[in-house]
Amino acid sequence: MEQAEYDDLAKFLREMSERFGETAFTDRRRLVSLLSDRMPDARRDIRIVGSAVDERIFESLARARPEQLNMEIERLGAKMENGLGIRNDVAVPIVRACAYGLSLGPLPSAVGAVAAAPVPADRSWVGDSGVRDQSWVGLSQPAGQATGHAVQTQGVAAGATPGGAAQIVPAKPMQPWQKWLLGGGAGLIALLVVLGIIGSNVPEPKPPIENPNPPPVVPVAPETPIAPTQPPYIPPPVQQPTQPIPQGYYGNEDYDFHIPPQSTLKSDVGTPTPLMAPGVTTVTTVQVMTEMQNNRRMVLIDALQNQHALTIRGAVHLPYAGSFGTFNDRFQSTLANTLNSLVQGHREVPLVFFCQGIRCWESYNAALRARVAGFPNVFWYRGGLAAWQEAGFPMQATQ
């Protein structure tokens, strides 16, 4: 990403902060969704911002002392590099964009001018450059100021000679406290020299004697897979009332966002979904309820990761099933093992995945994972919990 694009990200984060206040950077799903709408081409960096919410980067920046902000930004960038595998030249500008979003620092593109300077205590940034006035330019003292004898050249000082020659301005007489400080500094240097001489005469410790028969190397056992979160079982058919089922659609489950289907896992799970998924059958609220009344044996799987009190009666909650990643990661193997346990080897049993509603990709991801795992009858209930609740159909407490 170019510096200008990091600046665009920073400015939009500032807009989010001004619009939503303290809650702007606490809801990862909403933040990622809004960033994706505004910056659809910056998917990688939007995912990193989402990770910054999970890693509490915004909270750490808000707690940093003004004079230590630059150091804290570098530390948080290194933290994301070591913990998430993000390159430092990408992580640090994004952390700076987060700081700008919190009104704590300049735009990322202005770092070359102000990175080495302490942040002003009042944080009164002017414009997008991050420079408060002309005297604060990222140095340890104002520009043009020196110690001892100050050299002033033509066009810089009022006392410059007409010919442009440099003029030497004598320093002020040394004050008594300055003399005392200078003498104390000389004494300290002498003490350090004496200690260095004494330390140089201390004999070096002898290296330990190596064991000619080192102990054998014990191989490390491979990491065990995550145990299934649910006991293996096939839920019995749910006995439902036999009154006629109201027809139609619920929760806007038939609404077409004109989003094309995709065969890869989606990271921005809180965005509009397509009408169908490759190799998966989309079912409606009425169809699911009809099969339940006909005592059709199936496994209903709630893939919504966020905590929620109620789910569809008879459903199994697998919050990791729709996680973003690859079809070779640990979530894939764990889900395949759990599904095998649920169907007890009868892989032809229908699997019905659902989550919040038509703006939730977690059940879509889970359905794709089940299809790749080799289950032949995979169904996606797009309307999910929102449609089921609108229809008034039976629910139970989420386990």
C-alpha positions as CSV (number, residue, x, y, z in Angstrom):
1,M,0.0,0.0,0.0
2,E,1.3,3.5,-0.9
3,Q,1.6,6.1,1.8
4,A,-1.3,8.0,0.3
5,E,-3.5,4.9,0.8
6,Y,-2.4,4.6,4.4
7,D,-3.4,8.2,4.8
8,D,-6.9,7.4,3.3
9,L,-7.2,4.6,5.8
10,A,-6.2,6.9,8.7
11,K,-8.7,9.6,7.6
12,F,-11.5,7.2,7.4
13,L,-10.6,5.8,10.9
14,R,-10.8,9.4,12.1
15,E,-14.3,9.7,10.6
16,M,-15.3,6.6,12.4
17,S,-14.0,7.9,15.7
18,E,-15.9,11.2,15.2
19,R,-19.0,9.5,14.2
20,F,-19.3,6.6,16.7
21,G,-17.1,7.9,19.6
22,E,-15.6,5.4,22.0
23,T,-17.4,2.4,20.4
24,A,-15.9,3.0,16.9
25,F,-13.0,0.5,17.4
26,T,-14.6,-2.1,19.7
27,D,-17.0,-3.8,17.2
28,R,-14.7,-5.7,14.7
29,R,-17.5,-6.8,12.5
30,R,-18.9,-3.3,11.9
31,L,-15.5,-1.7,11.5
32,V,-14.4,-4.2,8.9
33,S,-17.7,-3.9,7.0
34,L,-17.6,-0.1,6.8
35,L,-13.9,-0.2,5.8
36,S,-14.7,-2.7,3.0
37,D,-17.5,-0.5,1.6
38,R,-15.2,2.5,1.6
39,M,-11.9,0.8,0.5
40,P,-12.8,-2.4,-1.4
41,D,-9.3,-2.8,-2.9
42,A,-7.5,-2.7,0.5
43,R,-8.6,-6.1,1.7
44,R,-5.3,-7.1,3.3
45,D,-5.0,-3.9,5.3
46,I,-8.6,-4.1,6.4
47,R,-8.0,-7.6,7.7
48,I,-5.0,-6.2,9.6
49,V,-7.2,-3.4,11.1
50,G,-9.6,-6.1,12.2
51,S,-6.7,-8.0,13.8
52,A,-5.7,-4.7,15.5
53,V,-9.2,-4.7,17.2
54,D,-8.6,-8.3,18.4
55,E,-5.1,-7.4,19.7
56,R,-6.4,-4.3,21.5
57,I,-4.1,-2.1,19.6
58,F,-6.5,0.9,19.8
59,E,-6.7,0.5,23.6
60,S,-2.9,0.4,24.0
61,L,-2.6,3.5,21.9
62,A,-5.2,5.4,23.9
63,R,-3.3,4.5,27.2
64,A,0.1,5.6,25.8
65,R,1.7,8.8,27.3
66,P,2.1,11.5,24.7
67,E,5.9,11.6,24.9
68,Q,6.1,7.8,24.4
69,L,3.6,7.5,21.6
70,N,6.2,6.9,18.8
71,M,7.9,4.2,20.9
72,E,4.5,2.6,21.6
73,I,3.7,2.6,17.9
74,E,6.9,0.8,17.1
75,R,6.3,-1.7,19.9
76,L,2.8,-2.5,18.7
77,G,4.0,-2.9,15.2
78,A,6.6,-5.4,16.4
79,K,3.9,-7.2,18.3
80,M,1.8,-7.6,15.2
81,E,4.8,-8.7,13.3
82,N,5.8,-11.4,15.8
83,G,2.3,-12.5,16.7
84,L,0.5,-12.4,13.4
85,G,3.3,-12.7,10.9
86,I,2.7,-9.2,9.4
87,R,5.7,-7.4,7.8
88,N,6.9,-4.5,10.0
89,D,6.8,-2.1,7.0
90,V,3.1,-2.8,6.8
91,A,2.2,-3.2,10.4
92,V,3.8,0.1,11.6
93,P,2.0,2.4,9.1
94,I,-1.3,0.7,9.9
95,V,-0.7,1.2,13.7
96,R,0.1,4.9,12.8
97,A,-3.2,5.1,10.9
98,C,-5.0,3.7,14.0
99,A,-3.3,6.4,16.2
100,Y,-4.4,9.1,13.7
101,G,-7.9,7.7,14.0
102,L,-7.8,8.2,17.7
103,S,-6.5,11.8,17.2
104,L,-3.2,10.8,18.8
105,G,-0.7,11.4,16.0
106,P,0.0,12.6,12.4
107,L,-0.9,10.9,9.2
108,P,1.4,8.0,8.2
109,S,2.9,10.0,5.3
110,A,4.1,12.7,7.7
111,V,6.2,10.2,9.8
112,G,9.3,11.1,7.9
113,A,9.1,14.6,9.2
114,V,8.0,14.0,12.8
115,A,8.7,10.4,13.7
116,A,11.8,11.3,15.9
117,A,10.0,14.0,17.8
118,P,8.0,13.8,21.0
119,V,4.3,14.3,20.7
120,P,3.2,17.7,22.0
121,A,1.6,17.3,25.4
122,D,-1.6,19.1,24.4
123,R,-1.9,16.9,21.2
124,S,-3.0,20.0,19.2
125,W,-2.2,18.8,15.8
126,V,-2.7,21.3,12.9
127,G,-3.7,20.0,9.5
128,D,-2.7,16.6,8.2
129,S,1.1,17.1,8.4
130,G,1.2,16.6,12.2
131,V,3.5,19.6,12.7
132,R,2.1,22.0,15.3
133,D,4.2,25.1,14.3
134,Q,7.4,25.9,12.4
135,S,9.7,25.6,15.4
136,W,8.8,22.0,16.1
137,V,10.4,20.0,13.2
138,G,11.2,16.7,14.9
139,L,14.6,17.8,16.5
140,S,15.7,17.9,20.1
141,Q,15.6,21.7,19.9
142,P,14.0,24.3,17.6
143,A,15.4,24.7,14.1
144,G,18.3,27.1,13.8
145,Q,19.1,27.0,17.5
146,A,22.5,25.7,18.7
147,T,24.6,25.6,21.9
148,G,27.9,27.3,22.6
149,H,28.5,29.7,19.7
150,A,25.6,30.2,17.3
151,V,26.6,30.5,13.6
152,Q,24.2,32.7,11.7
153,T,24.4,32.9,7.9
154,Q,23.0,35.4,5.3
155,G,19.2,35.3,5.1
156,V,18.8,33.5,8.4
157,A,19.8,36.0,11.2
158,A,19.1,39.7,11.4
159,G,22.8,40.2,12.4
160,A,24.3,38.7,9.2
161,T,26.8,40.9,7.4
162,P,25.7,42.4,4.1
163,G,28.3,40.4,2.2
164,G,26.8,37.1,3.3
165,A,29.8,36.1,5.6
166,A,29.1,34.1,8.7
167,Q,29.1,36.1,12.0
168,I,30.2,34.5,15.2
169,V,28.0,35.3,18.2
170,P,29.8,34.7,21.5
171,A,28.1,32.5,24.1
172,K,26.8,33.9,27.4
173,P,29.1,33.7,30.5
174,M,28.8,30.4,32.3
175,Q,26.6,30.5,35.4
176,P,27.8,29.1,38.8
177,W,25.4,26.2,38.7
178,Q,26.6,25.4,35.2
179,K,30.2,25.3,36.5
180,W,29.1,23.0,39.3
181,L,27.3,20.7,36.8
182,L,30.4,20.6,34.5
183,G,32.7,19.7,37.4
184,G,30.3,16.9,38.6
185,G,30.2,15.5,35.1
186,A,34.0,15.4,34.9
187,G,34.2,13.6,38.2
188,L,31.6,11.1,37.0
189,I,33.6,10.4,33.9
190,A,36.8,9.8,35.9
191,L,34.9,7.4,38.2
192,L,33.7,5.4,35.2
193,V,37.2,5.2,33.8
194,V,38.6,3.8,37.1
195,L,35.8,1.2,37.2
196,G,36.5,0.3,33.6
197,I,40.2,-0.4,34.5
198,I,39.3,-2.5,37.5
199,G,36.8,-4.4,35.4
200,S,39.3,-5.1,32.7
201,N,41.5,-7.0,35.3
202,V,38.8,-9.4,36.4
203,P,39.6,-12.8,34.9
204,E,37.1,-14.2,32.4
205,P,35.1,-17.2,33.6
206,K,36.2,-20.5,32.2
207,P,33.8,-22.1,29.7
208,P,31.9,-25.1,31.1
209,I,33.3,-28.5,30.2
210,E,31.1,-30.0,27.5
211,N,29.6,-33.4,28.2
212,P,31.2,-35.9,25.8
213,N,28.0,-38.0,26.0
214,P,25.1,-35.6,25.5
215,P,21.6,-36.9,26.3
216,P,19.6,-38.2,23.3
217,V,17.3,-35.8,21.5
218,V,13.7,-36.6,22.3
219,P,11.4,-36.0,19.3
220,V,8.5,-33.6,20.0
221,A,5.1,-35.1,19.7
222,P,3.0,-33.5,17.0
223,E,0.3,-31.1,18.1
224,T,-3.0,-32.9,18.8
225,P,-6.0,-31.7,16.9
226,I,-8.7,-29.7,18.7
227,A,-11.2,-32.0,20.3
228,P,-14.8,-31.7,19.0
229,T,-16.8,-29.3,21.1
230,Q,-20.0,-31.5,20.9
231,P,-20.5,-35.1,21.8
232,P,-21.1,-37.4,18.8
233,Y,-24.8,-38.0,18.1
234,I,-27.4,-37.7,15.4
235,P,-30.3,-35.6,16.7
236,P,-33.6,-37.4,16.6
237,P,-36.3,-36.0,14.4
238,V,-37.9,-32.9,16.0
239,Q,-41.6,-33.4,16.6
240,Q,-43.3,-30.2,15.4
241,P,-46.9,-29.1,15.4
242,T,-48.9,-30.3,12.5
243,Q,-50.7,-27.0,11.8
244,P,-50.3,-25.6,8.3
245,I,-47.0,-23.7,7.8
246,P,-47.4,-20.0,6.7
247,Q,-46.0,-19.7,3.2
248,G,-43.7,-17.0,1.8
249,Y,-40.2,-15.7,2.7
250,Y,-39.0,-14.4,6.1
251,G,-36.1,-12.1,7.1
252,N,-35.7,-10.9,3.5
253,E,-34.1,-14.3,2.8
254,D,-35.0,-14.0,-0.9
255,Y,-33.4,-10.5,-1.3
256,D,-30.8,-10.3,-4.1
257,F,-27.8,-8.1,-3.4
258,H,-26.3,-9.1,-6.8
259,I,-23.3,-10.6,-5.1
260,P,-21.7,-13.3,-7.2
261,P,-21.1,-16.7,-5.5
262,Q,-17.5,-17.5,-4.5
263,S,-15.7,-20.8,-3.8
264,T,-13.2,-19.3,-1.3
265,L,-13.7,-18.5,2.4
266,K,-14.9,-15.0,3.1
267,S,-13.1,-12.8,5.7
268,D,-15.6,-9.9,5.9
269,V,-18.3,-12.1,7.4
270,G,-20.7,-9.2,8.3
271,T,-21.5,-8.2,4.7
272,P,-24.3,-9.0,2.2
273,T,-24.3,-12.6,0.9
274,P,-25.1,-14.1,-2.5
275,L,-28.2,-16.2,-3.2
276,M,-26.3,-19.4,-3.5
277,A,-23.0,-21.2,-2.9
278,P,-21.1,-23.5,-5.2
279,G,-22.0,-27.2,-4.7
280,V,-24.4,-26.3,-1.9
281,T,-28.3,-26.2,-2.0
282,T,-29.9,-23.0,-0.6
283,V,-33.1,-23.7,1.4
284,T,-35.7,-21.3,2.8
285,T,-37.4,-21.1,6.2
286,V,-40.6,-22.8,4.9
287,Q,-38.5,-25.6,3.4
288,V,-36.6,-26.3,6.6
289,M,-39.8,-26.3,8.7
290,T,-41.6,-28.5,6.2
291,E,-38.8,-31.1,6.4
292,M,-38.9,-31.0,10.2
293,Q,-42.6,-31.6,10.3
294,N,-42.1,-34.5,8.0
295,N,-39.6,-36.0,10.5
296,R,-36.8,-35.7,8.0
297,R,-33.5,-36.7,9.7
298,M,-31.0,-33.9,9.4
299,V,-28.3,-32.1,11.4
300,L,-29.0,-28.4,12.0
301,I,-25.7,-26.5,12.6
302,D,-25.5,-23.0,14.1
303,A,-22.3,-21.5,12.8
304,L,-22.7,-18.0,14.3
305,Q,-19.5,-17.1,16.2
306,N,-20.9,-14.2,18.3
307,Q,-22.6,-15.1,21.5
308,H,-26.4,-15.4,21.3
309,A,-29.0,-16.7,23.7
310,L,-31.4,-18.6,21.4
311,T,-31.0,-20.9,18.4
312,I,-33.2,-23.2,16.3
313,R,-34.7,-26.1,18.3
314,G,-32.5,-29.2,17.8
315,A,-29.5,-27.3,16.4
316,V,-25.8,-27.9,17.3
317,H,-23.7,-24.8,17.9
318,L,-20.3,-24.9,16.3
319,P,-19.0,-21.3,16.5
320,Y,-15.7,-22.1,14.7
321,A,-17.3,-23.8,11.7
322,G,-17.4,-20.7,9.5
323,S,-14.0,-19.3,10.5
324,F,-11.9,-17.6,7.8
325,G,-8.8,-19.3,6.6
326,T,-7.9,-22.1,4.2
327,F,-9.3,-25.6,3.5
328,N,-6.1,-27.0,5.0
329,D,-6.1,-25.3,8.4
330,R,-6.9,-26.6,11.8
331,F,-10.5,-25.5,11.6
332,Q,-11.1,-27.6,8.5
333,S,-9.8,-30.8,10.2
334,T,-11.6,-30.1,13.4
335,L,-14.9,-29.5,11.6
336,A,-14.5,-32.7,9.5
337,N,-14.0,-34.8,12.6
338,T,-16.9,-33.2,14.4
339,L,-19.3,-33.7,11.5
340,N,-18.2,-37.4,11.2
341,S,-19.1,-37.8,14.8
342,L,-22.4,-36.1,14.5
343,V,-23.6,-38.3,11.6
344,Q,-21.9,-41.4,13.1
345,G,-20.4,-42.4,9.7
346,H,-23.6,-41.8,7.7
347,R,-22.2,-39.1,5.5
348,E,-25.4,-39.0,3.4
349,V,-27.3,-37.4,6.3
350,P,-28.3,-33.8,5.3
351,L,-26.2,-31.0,7.0
352,V,-28.1,-27.6,7.2
353,F,-25.9,-24.6,8.1
354,F,-27.2,-21.3,9.3
355,C,-26.1,-18.1,11.2
356,Q,-27.5,-14.7,11.7
357,G,-29.2,-13.9,8.4
358,I,-28.6,-12.6,4.9
359,R,-25.6,-10.4,6.0
360,C,-23.7,-13.3,7.6
361,W,-21.1,-15.3,5.8
362,E,-20.2,-17.7,8.6
363,S,-22.7,-20.3,7.6
364,Y,-21.7,-19.9,3.9
365,N,-18.0,-20.6,4.9
366,A,-19.1,-23.6,7.0
367,A,-21.1,-25.0,4.1
368,L,-18.1,-24.7,1.8
369,R,-15.9,-26.4,4.4
370,A,-18.3,-29.3,4.7
371,R,-18.5,-29.7,1.0
372,V,-14.7,-29.8,0.7
373,A,-14.6,-32.3,3.5
374,G,-16.6,-34.7,1.3
375,F,-20.1,-34.5,2.7
376,P,-22.6,-34.9,-0.3
377,N,-25.8,-33.4,1.1
378,V,-24.9,-29.8,2.3
379,F,-27.6,-27.2,2.6
380,W,-27.3,-23.5,3.4
381,Y,-30.2,-21.9,5.2
382,R,-29.5,-18.2,4.2
383,G,-32.3,-16.6,6.3
384,G,-30.9,-18.0,9.5
385,L,-31.9,-16.9,12.9
386,A,-33.4,-13.6,11.8
387,A,-35.9,-15.4,9.4
388,W,-36.7,-18.2,11.9
389,Q,-37.5,-15.7,14.7
390,E,-39.6,-13.6,12.3
391,A,-41.6,-16.7,11.4
392,G,-42.2,-17.5,15.1
393,F,-40.9,-21.1,14.9
394,P,-39.6,-23.0,18.0
395,M,-36.3,-22.1,19.5
396,Q,-34.1,-23.3,22.3
397,A,-31.3,-21.9,24.5
398,T,-27.9,-22.0,22.8
399,Q,-25.6,-24.6,24.3
